Structures are given as structure tokens and as C-alpha cells.
Amino acid sequence: MNVKSLLLGSAAAVAAASGAYAADPVVVVEPVATNYVEVCDAFGKGYFYIPGTETCLDIGGYVRFQVDFVTSPSDQATWDVFTKAHLAVSSKTDTELGVLTGDIELNAYAYGDGTSSKVELDQTYLGLGGFQAGYFTSYWDEGLIGEIDHLSGNTKFNSMRYVFLGDGYVAGISLDALTPDMVNYTGSNDMAKLGVSGRVGFKAGGVGMKLDGGYDTYNEEGSLRFMSSFALGPGSLNLGAQYSSGFNAYANSFSWFSGTGYTKPTNLYSEWAVAAGYALKATDKFTITPAVQWTTAKADNMSDKNYWEAGALFDYTIVDGFHAKLNLRYADLPDPISDAFGGWFRLQRDF
């Protein structure tokens, strides 16, 4: 064995003993692309694309602190306080059949005693184009400006609705599931009853008008409601009127008949009601809205009752998205109910 062979063999032995191997190939790790949130402006302000999809999402809601107060029949003031959180999540996707929509909205309440609270489903529905199905507020949920008027009864139903929106006008029809308590059904069959409601309306320039109708197939009675708005001077004038042929699910709500020490008569409903309000834009941040309503109420075993109520809403924008509101109202109620004065104070942060 020559010297060269000996050296090579020794080097190989040393390498094996030391665990040395040929160098591994260098692996270059590619940077992971960051999923940035992209604004979606196809459906209005607030929407953004869910990363990796064509679906746009909007998350919003409000936090409200409110103090309610009202005089009792004995002229003693009573008051209560609560805090409310509203969370709304809406998804929209543009498809060949129109916009595909999904909406979920929740309410959470904490009441004045500090120990009671609740969480409830405010509304949830799906939609495709002009079609909507789910649990949501109906056209009857809308009122005049000022929050004084009461021109409707139940306003939320499990419904199927089709809405046609044109350039400045709207037309829609809805099939509404009416629960037994809405129609005052006391039989053994607790299945939902059927209601049919709809709207036609338009808005052009500073003028807007809406005609709503609702028919309760269980009670075989219906209601009509007309609302209008006019840009007038430094504000907006709203006028409304409502008529019901009899007790039905769309016209049975009376805020002053409850909570004033008076038991509400059976099948109480509003036969006629007219209301007006004017929103005066006093400054860029401050709006004053006086309003008034006159109502004829009917019920089983009760003669017609006429009453009127008036009040004002004061709305001040502290900063963008944060409002302070004060609602004051007085009601000259029919005997034997004492006249009532009340309202609420509200702080609300919208987002």
C-alpha cells in the first residue's frame, strides 16, 4: 500500500466517524402572500371582500343607553333605564340572478335592575335579486319622523317577499306568517295564520309617497296606510294617515294604553289615525322635530275612543356617529285613562 492510498483511506475513515456528509441543497423559502382586506364599493359604504372570495361583508350596529320616563295615573312619575347593543352582519355576492344576500342581526339588553338581561334575534333573512325570505321587519315598521306617531300594529314576521326597485319607485308584495297572539286566536290550533301585505311608492326630488296595505286572512280584516314627505324650507314635512276595517295583525298597537294602569280592551285597534311631523334642521348638528297624531280607537264592548298626542324629538350630533336624543310627548287619552306625559333620553353610538 502506497502513501497516497493510506492517506485517502484515513480521510474517508475520519469523515465516516465524524458523521460528515455531502452538503444538503439550499432550500429557498418563498414569502407567504399577505391577504389584505380589500374594500368592496359595489354595495355601498362599509363593505369589504372576504379574503379569497367574491363575497362582500358589512359589520355594523349601535350601542344605546336610554332612560324612559312616564307619569302614572296617580300623577307619580316612574322611570326605567336600559342599555342595548345591536349587531348586524350582512353579506352580498353579485350573481347571474342578482345580488345574493344574507343578513343576521342581534339585540342584547341589560335592564335597570342590574341583574336581568337578554339576547334576542332581531332579524335574519336571505335574498336573491328582489326575493327575500326569513324573519325581518315589514314595511309597517317604518313610521314618520320624530318617533311620536303610531300608525301600525305588528311589524316583524316570518315572511316571503318580492320587491321591485326602479328608478325612484318601489313595489313589493309579502306573505306574512301571523302568530296566534297577533290575531288574538285562542283556539287549540296554534299554527301560524297568513297575512298579505304590500307597498307601492315613489320618490322624486324633494317629494316621496308610500301606500301600504295589509290583510289578515284569519280575522278577515285589513289596513291601509299612506305616508308622504316633502322637502320644505330648512327641513322636511311628513304626513301620514291610516285606516283599518277591523281588528287585524297590522293595526293593533297602542303604546299609551299599556303601562298607564289601564287594562287594554279585547281586540283593540286603530280605526282611523292621522299624523304629522316636521324635522327642522336648526344647525348642521341639531334637529328639532315636533309631531302630532289624532286617533280613533275601537274594541270589543267599547265605544269609540278619540284621543290625541303631541311631542317633539331633539336630536344633537355630538360627533360623527354619536347622538344625544330627547323625546318628550303628551297624550290626551280617553276616559277612564288619565292623560300622560313621558318620553325618553338616549345616547347612541352608531358604527
Secondary structure, DSSP 8 states (H G I E B T S, - for coil): --HHHHHHHHHHHHHHHHT-------------------B--TT-TT-EE-TTSS-EEEEEEEEEEEEEEEE-TTS-EEEEEEEEEEEEEEEEEEETTEEEEEEEEEEEEEETTSS-EEEEEEEEEEEETTEEEEEEE-GGG---TTS-----S--EEEEEEEEEE-SSEEEEEEEEEE-HHHHT--SS----EEEEEEEEEEEETTEEEEEEEEEETTTTEEEEEEEEEEEETTEEEEEEEEEESSS-TTS---TTTSSSS----TT-EEEEEEEEEEEEE-SSSEEEEEEEEEEEEEETTEEEEEEEEEEEEEEEEEETTEEEEEEEEEEE--TTS--EEEEEEEEEEE-
